[in-house]
Amino acid sequence: METTAALAPALAEATRTSGKGIAETCSDAIQRMDHGQDAVMQARMPELYALAEQVTSSRASLAKIRTDIERFHTQLHTASEHIGKLQDRSNTLNEHLSEQETNASTLTKWIEGAVIAPSTVRLLRDTNVDDNFHGWVKAVHMIEHTLRTLNEYEATQDSTATPGSARAQARDVAEQCKNLAIGKIYPYLVRLFEPIRTSVTTTLPILQSSVLLPHNQPLYQFLAMHAPRVAIEVQLAYINAARLYYETAFRRYVRELRRILQRWIEPASLVASAHKHPDAQYAAERQQYARPLTDVAAVLACQSEDVNFRASPEHLFHTLALVFLDTACTEYAFLARFFAGTEMRHDVYDASGVPTYNLLSLSPEEERLHESIVTRESWLQVMEPAISYFSEFHDAVLMMPSAPVLQHLTISNLTQSLLRVAQSRRCLIPELESVLMRHVLETWPLVAKGLDAEVDALKAVAVGARLSAAPRSSGAAGFFDRWSTLAMTTDLSRINASDALHKWSP
């Protein structure tokens, strides 16, 4: 209604101006408007036709794009399937590659351990052990490592190596190097024992501690592991050489000690007659030789050349007994360390190549590892001449005429002390214990016999003093009078006297 009211004035003005009626005026206006719109539409027809063509072209393009997208989707799905297969293949290849890398690492280690370097082969072929000792020690360790690697690898394989294969060739080279090394090590080790076969001026403990143990033990252990019979021949060569060395050394030393022993004259003196022979009493300082360690210097063989030199039997036996014990312990420790080993190992040495262990004893670990009957038998074969000469001198001391009972007791106590020393050194094997205990058992009957003689002499003095009814006096006579009174009610047995002498002895 408001629009109509607003058009009414304009319509009235148009009818007035044109002089026509409202219907005709409106019809003319409508025609004019139609003609204007037609003109406008006619002017926009090319644009509309172009737009229609664009729409048609766009629809065709969209249809084509849709087709392309569907084809791309199909191709993408196919590519996705291929990618999945490729990922599976890639994972398989990675696993295979890891397995190959593991096998390659194992093979590399096997090649490094199973193949002997050409330089080592040339060393074994063209040189002797004396020419390049350290190189030979490294070479035998390499051969041992190679053989162990080959054995461990063969244990993991289901089949044996075929002739001509790398495994078979590596084994052949290692075996040939081993045989070549054995053939050259054996004469080298045997030659090391020649100095002690030909002369006693060579100090055997120095040879053992400075040459054999720190440097040549790996060579012997190599023989013991790969050529036991050859190692036994080396051990026998050492036993024969050391036996001859000790036989010569102890024979000469005991001979000189016996020359000195013959100069000693022991006056016959019993306790009962001590007041008659005050100068023949047993010197207290002679009892110090019942201990292994004393402040008195050892008797040297060259001192026998001095006709005025004299030494008591205890001093001489003490010197020889310590020499024998130190030799026995050193020899057993060496045999246990050098010949009893069955594995190639590196012993502990300081920077100067000097062994850090005690040459006179074994450690608890060594004692546990080297408790071998073979070592004890070897020791007995080496030390048999020394044992014989030691026993010979012991018998010579026991057979001395008019030997006082304290002399025999001092020697017996020393021998028992040596047993304890050998035990503390962990070298008291049954063979050594048997030797020392035999000496103790041989000495005690003489101690008992001497005690019987002393007791009989004292009884004779006591009985004689009582029968003569001599008056009491001071000094020795008074002592024997007092003792004779006690003798009537006291039984001085051999055991009591022995215990008393033990208390007097150090």
Secondary structure as UniProt FT lines:
FT   HELIX           2..18
FT   HELIX           22..114
FT   HELIX           118..126
FT   TURN            129..131
FT   HELIX           133..156
FT   TURN            163..164
FT   HELIX           166..192
FT   HELIX           194..198
FT   HELIX           204..207
FT   HELIX           208..216
FT   HELIX           217..226
FT   HELIX           228..262
FT   HELIX           271..273
FT   TURN            274..276
FT   HELIX           278..280
FT   HELIX           284..290
FT   HELIX           301..305
FT   TURN            307..308
FT   HELIX           313..338
FT   TURN            351..352
FT   TURN            359..360
FT   HELIX           364..369
FT   HELIX           373..398
FT   TURN            401..402
FT   HELIX           405..424
FT   TURN            425..426
FT   HELIX           430..468
FT   HELIX           475..487
FT   TURN            488..489
FT   HELIX           494..504
//
